[in-house]
Amino acid sequence: MNAQDVEETVWRYLCMARLVGVKEARNFLLTVKNDPRRIMQTVYNLYAGNCTPDDVVGVGKLEGDRGNFYSHLYLGLYYEAENNLDLAQEYIVKAADNYKIDDYMWYLAQVHKKLRRWV
């Protein structure tokens, strides 16, 4: 566990949400301190129930393509955990198709999109 990395905590949350549901997963969300990425701080706040999806999109827009990519990817995963597959597809496809960044997570979005047959 890295207490300064939102992504590790969010992926743990996503795994737990599949097993025990989102409410219970939120109860066990690990505390993250000092992640320097503003978009990831906002993503953390969304998963913790302390902000809205619109807040995540707004911060993403302020941070250019990387921010937009991460906001859309993590909103898609959030909606997938909430079992709202229409919004999950919308956001993950936008992340994968509209914001190509040279980053491992962009490739992850591509694989996710293909595995879900959202091509």
Secondary structure, 3 states (H helix, E strand, C coil): CCCCCHHHHHHHHHHHHHHHCHHHHHHCCCCCCCCCCHHHHHHHHHHCCCCCHHHHHHHHHHCHHHHHHHHHHHHHHHHHHCCCHHHHHHHHHHHHHHCCCCCHHHHHHHHHHHHCCCC
